[in-house]
Amino acid sequence: MKLLLITAIVEFKKDIQQILSAAQVHAYSYKEVVGFKNATADAIESNWFATNMTENESVLFYAFVAIDKVEAVINASNDFNAQQKTLSHIHVAVLNIEHSN
């Protein structure tokens, strides 16, 4: 069993739901959250927002999934990201579950 965490801008919410469905992850939770980035280390000309502090409407999905479904989610997310012309991507993290009941 793994804990799958997925974050992205809120515009990708339906895409993430489709990715999870295709990977046969039918039980998950999600919440709309505020994403924050401190861009003070970025060069001002490469900072699209022209400010040092940015907040974005984002979404956080989390699910307990079987190991065999993790790769399908990661591969589909990578495929989705490769097709994006924007700087925003779907971010996936996988955590080991040591104990659950």
N, C-alpha and C positions, 0 to 999 in steps of 0.2 A: 504494500500500500504506500502511495506517495501523496504528498500534499502539493497540488498544482496551484501556483499563483500566476495570474495573468493581469497585466496592466496595459492600458492604452488610452488614447483620447476617446471621449464618449462617442465620437462619430464612428468608431470601429466596433461598437457594441454588437450590432447585428452580425458583423463578420465573425466576431469571436463566438457568438452563439452558434453560427453555422459550422465553425471549426470544431467546436465541442460536440455538436450533434453528429457530424461526419465521423468523429473519432469514437462515437458511441459512449460519450460521457453525458448521461442523461440527468444526473443529479449534481447541481452546483449552486453556489450562491454568488450574488454580485451586489455591488454597491457603487453608486456614483460618488466620487471623491474629488477633491481638489488636488491636482498635481502641481508641484512647486519646483522651480529651478532657479538657483542662484547662478546667474551667468556672469558674475564679475570676472571670472577667469577667461571668458571668451573675448576675442577681439571684437570691438564694437562694430566693425564692418561686416563680420560674420554673424552678428547677433540680429536675427530677423526681426525681433520685437523692439529693438533699439532701446532696451532698458535692461538693467541688471537683474531685476526680480520679475519673474513671470509666474502666473498661475493659470492653469488650464483645467477645463472641465474634463475629468478623466473617469475611468471605470476600473474597478478591481473585481476580478473573478477569483473564486477559490473553490477547490473541489478535492475530495479524497478520491483518488483513482487507482485502479489496478496498474501495475507496472507496464503491462503490455499496451496500454492506451496512451502512455506518456509520449512515446516516440511519434505517434500519429499526430498528436497536438503540436509537438515541436516542429515536425516536418511541415505541417500545414501552415503554421505561423511563419516559418522561414520562407515558404513559397509566397505567402501573402506579402510579407515585408519586401521581398525581391521585386514585386510588381509595383510597389509604391513610388510615386514621384515626389512625395512629400518627405520631410525630415522625420515625421512621426512614424513609429512602428509599434507592433504588438510585442510586448516583452513578457517572456515566460520564465518562471523560476520553478524548480522542482526541489522539494525538501523530503528527506527521509523521515518516515514516521517510526519512532522506536517503540511506541506503545499506543494502542487505541482500544476502546471498548464500546 
